[in-house]
Amino acid sequence: MNNEKQRQQINGVEVTKEWVDGIPVIYAEPAEPQPERRLALFLSGLGGKKEELVSYLSDIADRGFIALAFDLYQHGERGTAQDDVKARVFTNMRRYGWPVLGQTILDVERVIDWAVGNLEVVPQIRMGGISMGGDITICAAGIDSRIKRGAPIIATPDWLRPGMYDLFRPDRILDPGTPDRYASFFYEQFNPITHLERYANCPPMCLILGAEDNHIPPENAERFRSELAGLYPEAADRLVFHYVTGTPSNHMDIIARRNEWWDGLLDWWLI
């Protein structure tokens, strides 16, 4: 493992790569110096790699933010060639997916600590992500007051994922599996909808939702906001939903239709 800074070109985007306590991170910086060094953390979905996010990072850096991504736990450079993490997780979402979520949430804290100390960013972080990266964003927003705006994309605040259909067979409901004690620990500690008290002072979040998404149904986020409104009405008002409508607007379709929502999300998120 090389702990030195490495300048790289990935798909025409210049990024810096570093290792943070065993976590590989890449970040793109604004072309011009900014009055403040501000950080936006952006994470991939299940099975993704940080390198696949460089076009997102480039757009974020163009808005004057240091744009940082890292590999989720067991993903990318933190995985192995023999392990198809996406396929494995879908065999038992609760047993194999909850540890990926939980360990990556802990890693978010380590990476933010490092960025504040080493990149000299102000401790007013923007965070977002796609699918599982959005799930992690929602959770982190409830436990880290340094996160000031969140942008979860096709994500859920309920790790039980009721109504989840197979990502690859959208006509078949997916068996979520059974967790072991190790996996259950992360659910009990971090599942947002069962820790509503953490969101009493949550930051504003804009959730991008697919109107026809049956893998992560919008009802999951709607129920979270409804339950939050019963306890903390002002907090619920800070959750903004943007629905991508029409056909197709299932889970993967939203990513393919990025040009319809990404620029508007950046306008809201990076202020």
C-alpha positions in Angstrom: 0.0 0.0 0.0 1.5 3.4 -1.1 0.8 6.1 1.5 2.1 8.9 -0.6 0.0 11.3 -2.6 -0.5 10.2 -6.2 -1.7 12.5 -9.0 -3.8 10.6 -11.5 -5.8 11.2 -14.6 -9.0 9.2 -14.6 -11.3 9.6 -17.7 -9.7 13.0 -18.3 -10.2 14.2 -14.7 -7.2 15.0 -12.6 -7.5 13.6 -9.0 -5.2 13.0 -6.1 -5.2 9.6 -4.5 -4.2 9.0 -0.8 -4.7 6.3 1.7 -6.5 7.3 5.0 -6.1 4.6 7.7 -6.3 1.9 5.0 -9.1 3.6 3.1 -8.3 4.6 -0.5 -9.6 8.1 -1.3 -9.5 10.2 -4.4 -10.3 13.9 -4.6 -10.6 16.6 -7.2 -9.9 20.2 -6.4 -11.3 23.4 -7.9 -9.2 24.9 -10.7 -9.0 28.2 -8.9 -8.2 29.0 -5.2 -11.4 29.6 -3.1 -12.0 31.9 -0.2 -12.6 28.7 1.9 -11.6 25.1 1.4 -14.9 23.3 1.4 -15.5 19.6 1.2 -18.2 17.6 -0.6 -18.1 13.8 0.0 -19.8 11.6 -2.6 -20.2 7.9 -2.4 -21.1 5.1 -4.9 -23.8 2.5 -4.7 -23.4 -1.2 -4.0 -20.8 -2.7 -6.2 -19.4 0.6 -7.4 -15.9 2.0 -7.3 -14.7 5.4 -6.5 -13.1 5.8 -9.9 -16.6 5.5 -11.5 -17.6 8.8 -9.8 -15.0 11.1 -11.4 -17.5 12.8 -13.6 -19.5 13.7 -10.5 -16.4 14.8 -8.7 -15.4 17.0 -11.6 -18.8 18.7 -11.6 -18.6 19.2 -7.8 -15.1 20.7 -8.1 -16.3 23.1 -10.8 -18.6 24.5 -8.1 -15.7 25.4 -5.9 -15.6 22.4 -3.6 -13.0 19.7 -3.0 -14.8 16.7 -4.2 -13.9 13.4 -2.5 -14.9 9.8 -2.9 -13.6 6.6 -1.3 -14.3 2.9 -1.8 -17.1 1.5 0.4 -16.1 -1.3 2.8 -15.3 -4.5 0.8 -15.5 -2.5 -2.5 -12.9 -1.5 -5.1 -9.4 -1.6 -3.7 -10.8 -2.8 -0.4 -12.2 -5.9 -2.0 -10.9 -8.9 -3.8 -11.1 -10.0 -7.4 -12.6 -13.3 -6.2 -15.5 -11.6 -4.4 -18.4 -10.1 -6.4 -19.7 -8.0 -3.5 -22.9 -7.0 -5.2 -23.9 -10.6 -6.1 -23.0 -11.7 -2.5 -25.0 -9.0 -0.8 -28.1 -9.8 -2.9 -28.0 -13.4 -1.7 -28.6 -12.1 1.9 -29.0 -8.3 2.1 -29.2 -8.2 5.9 -26.3 -10.5 6.7 -23.9 -9.1 4.1 -25.3 -5.6 3.3 -25.6 -4.3 6.8 -21.9 -4.6 7.6 -21.0 -2.8 4.4 -23.3 0.0 5.5 -22.1 0.1 9.1 -18.4 -0.2 8.5 -18.6 2.5 5.8 -20.4 4.9 8.1 -17.6 4.5 10.6 -15.2 5.2 7.7 -17.0 8.4 6.8 -16.1 9.7 10.3 -12.4 8.8 9.8 -12.3 10.4 6.3 -13.9 13.6 7.5 -11.6 13.8 10.5 -8.6 13.3 8.1 -9.9 15.9 5.6 -10.4 18.6 8.3 -6.9 17.9 9.6 -5.0 17.3 6.4 -6.8 19.0 3.6 -7.6 22.0 5.9 -11.3 22.0 4.9 -13.8 23.9 7.0 -15.8 21.5 9.2 -19.0 22.2 7.3 -19.3 19.2 5.0 -21.6 18.4 2.2 -22.3 14.8 1.7 -24.2 12.8 -1.0 -24.3 9.5 -2.7 -26.1 7.1 -5.0 -28.2 4.2 -3.7 -26.2 2.6 -0.9 -24.0 5.8 -0.9 -27.2 7.7 -0.3 -28.2 5.3 2.5 -24.9 6.1 4.2 -25.4 9.8 3.7 -28.8 9.7 5.5 -27.3 7.8 8.4 -24.2 10.0 8.7 -26.3 13.1 8.7 -27.9 11.9 11.9 -24.7 11.3 13.8 -22.2 13.9 12.5 -23.1 17.6 13.1 -20.3 18.6 10.6 -22.5 17.5 7.7 -24.5 20.6 6.8 -26.3 19.5 3.6 -27.1 16.0 2.3 -27.9 14.7 -1.2 -29.1 11.1 -1.0 -30.0 9.7 -4.5 -32.4 6.8 -4.8 -31.7 5.9 -1.1 -33.6 4.6 1.9 -33.6 5.5 5.6 -35.0 2.1 6.5 -32.5 -0.8 6.3 -35.3 -3.4 6.4 -36.1 -2.2 2.9 -39.8 -3.2 2.8 -41.2 -3.7 -0.7 -37.8 -4.3 -2.2 -37.8 -6.0 -5.6 -34.8 -7.6 -7.3 -32.6 -5.1 -9.0 -32.0 -7.4 -11.9 -35.5 -9.0 -12.0 -37.9 -6.1 -11.2 -40.9 -8.4 -11.4 -39.6 -10.5 -8.4 -39.6 -9.4 -4.8 -36.2 -9.9 -3.2 -35.8 -12.1 -0.1 -33.9 -9.7 2.3 -32.3 -12.7 4.2 -31.5 -13.1 7.8 -28.8 -11.3 9.7 -26.3 -12.8 12.0 -25.3 -11.1 15.3 -22.4 -9.2 13.7 -24.7 -7.7 11.0 -27.5 -7.0 13.5 -25.1 -4.9 15.6 -24.8 -2.4 12.8 -28.6 -2.3 12.2 -29.2 -1.7 15.9 -26.6 1.1 16.1 -27.2 2.9 12.8 -30.6 2.3 11.1 -32.0 5.8 10.7 -35.8 5.2 11.0 -35.3 3.5 14.4 -33.2 6.4 15.6 -35.4 9.4 14.9 -34.1 11.2 17.9 -30.8 11.7 16.0 -32.6 13.8 13.4 -34.1 16.4 15.7 -31.5 18.8 14.4 -30.7 17.2 11.1 -29.2 19.2 8.2 -31.3 19.9 5.1 -31.4 17.0 2.7 -32.7 16.7 -0.8 -33.6 13.1 -1.7 -33.8 12.2 -5.4 -36.5 9.5 -5.7 -37.7 7.4 -8.7 -41.4 7.5 -9.0 -41.5 3.9 -10.2 -38.6 2.6 -8.1 -39.5 -0.8 -6.7 -36.0 -1.6 -5.6 -35.9 1.4 -3.2 -39.6 2.5 -3.1 -40.2 6.2 -2.4 -42.5 5.1 0.4 -39.5 4.3 2.6 -38.4 7.9 2.6 -41.9 9.2 2.8 -42.6 7.1 5.9 -39.4 8.4 7.5 -40.4 12.0 7.0 -43.9 11.3 8.2 -42.7 9.7 11.4 -40.1 12.4 11.9 -42.8 15.1 11.5 -44.7 13.5 14.4 -41.8 14.1 16.7 -39.8 17.0 15.2 -41.9 18.9 12.6 -39.1 21.4 11.9 -36.7 18.6 11.1 -39.1 17.0 8.7 -39.5 20.3 6.9 -35.8 20.2 6.2 -36.2 17.0 4.1 -37.0 17.9 0.4 -38.1 15.2 -2.0 -37.6 15.5 -5.8 -39.3 12.8 -7.8 -38.1 11.7 -11.2 -41.3 10.8 -12.9 -42.5 9.0 -16.0 -41.4 5.8 -17.6 -38.8 4.4 -17.1 -38.1 5.7 -13.6 -37.1 2.5 -11.8 -33.9 2.4 -9.7 -31.2 2.2 -12.4 -33.2 4.4 -14.7 -32.7 7.4 -12.4 -28.9 7.2 -12.8 -29.3 7.0 -16.6 -31.5 10.2 -16.4 -28.9 12.1 -14.5 -29.0 15.1 -16.8 -32.6 15.7 -15.6 -31.8 16.2 -11.9 -28.0 16.5 -11.3 -27.5 20.2 -12.1 -30.5 21.2 -10.1 -29.3 19.1 -7.2 -25.9 20.8 -7.3 -27.5 24.2 -7.2 -29.4 23.2 -4.0 -26.7 21.2 -2.4 -23.5 23.2 -2.9 -24.3 26.5 -1.3 
